[in-house]
């Protein structure tokens, strides 16, 4: 019975709205855990983009993380498939010179 209620609670989470990379509605339930990794994606990405002319961030969310990787290469694009995040990404990234393109899942 407890597991059934927990499962139904998880199903109800499908309808909760979120934006960008704000997953607080999940972390508050204890279902999501995070910890330090032995490597840093941000450090790796910052180092790699210093030697390129262009880059693409696929699934940028609201663009919060991408915006921290400055200075950017000459040409930067970002994609996002979740409509509410797409609007946030445009608002956050286009003033920085980043072209944000919607991702549409074609079946």
C-alpha atoms as one frame of an Amber mdcrd trajectory, in Angstrom:
protein
   0.000   0.000   0.000   2.828   2.442   0.830   4.560   1.682  -2.464   1.275
   2.209  -4.343   0.867   5.649  -2.789   4.485   6.487  -3.534   4.041   5.374
  -7.157   0.881   7.461  -7.532   2.721  10.430  -6.062   5.451  10.009  -8.693
   2.828   9.902 -11.433   1.391  13.201 -10.189   4.841  14.794 -10.545   4.512
  14.453 -14.320   2.099  17.391 -14.264   4.326  19.699 -12.198   5.876  22.581
 -14.079   9.546  23.442 -13.968  11.851  25.786 -15.819  15.522  25.789 -16.663
  17.471  23.400 -14.485  15.349  23.883 -11.355  14.599  20.358 -10.170  13.797
  21.322  -6.584  10.409  19.613  -6.820  12.297  16.313  -7.208  15.237  16.900
  -4.878  12.864  17.742  -2.037  11.406  14.230  -2.243  14.744  12.470  -1.782
  14.412  10.738  -5.170  17.338  12.598  -6.659  20.766  12.672  -5.128  23.917
  14.385  -6.225  27.476  14.484  -5.119  30.862  15.652  -6.234  32.341  13.956
  -9.270  35.995  13.183  -9.762  35.918  15.499 -12.801  34.306  18.816 -13.707
  32.364  19.118 -16.943  32.518  22.900 -16.709  36.296  22.934 -16.363  36.677
  20.524 -19.260  34.302  22.481 -21.488  35.903  25.858 -20.705  39.306  24.477
 -21.637  38.061  22.884 -24.878  36.108  25.878 -26.188  39.150  28.143 -25.961
  40.546  26.540 -29.124  37.461  26.410 -31.366  35.620  28.819 -33.650  32.145
  27.455 -32.960  30.221  25.316 -30.508  26.803  23.728 -30.026  25.057  23.128
 -26.698  22.330  20.531 -27.201  19.492  20.565 -24.666  20.603  23.771 -22.999
  17.656  23.972 -20.593  17.342  27.627 -19.653  20.925  28.323 -20.719  22.089
  28.892 -17.151  25.127  26.638 -17.410  26.099  27.657 -20.931  26.078  31.317
 -19.944  28.847  30.587 -17.408  31.283  29.253 -20.024  32.406  32.684 -21.240
  34.404  33.758 -23.139  32.612  32.114 -26.042  33.891  31.126 -29.464  32.918
  33.353 -32.382  29.841  31.256 -33.231  27.674  29.616 -30.545  24.372  27.788
 -30.978  22.118  26.129 -28.427  19.136  23.839 -28.876  16.235  23.209 -26.517
  13.183  20.989 -26.993  11.063  21.892 -23.961   9.042  24.961 -24.974   9.073
  26.764 -21.580  12.857  26.303 -21.363  13.295  27.404 -24.972  11.787  30.782
 -24.131  13.976  31.116 -21.018  17.084  30.121 -22.992  16.353  32.754 -25.650
  15.941  35.386 -22.959  19.167  34.358 -21.205  21.403  33.564 -24.165  20.506
  35.745 -27.126  21.776  38.931 -25.389  25.121  37.091 -25.135  25.202  36.555
 -28.907  24.110  32.902 -28.775  21.597  31.701 -31.352  18.946  29.497 -29.684
  17.159  27.008 -31.937  14.110  24.922 -30.987  14.574  21.165 -31.113  11.607
  19.308 -32.503  11.414  15.554 -32.107  10.552  14.220 -35.566   9.039  10.734
 -35.629
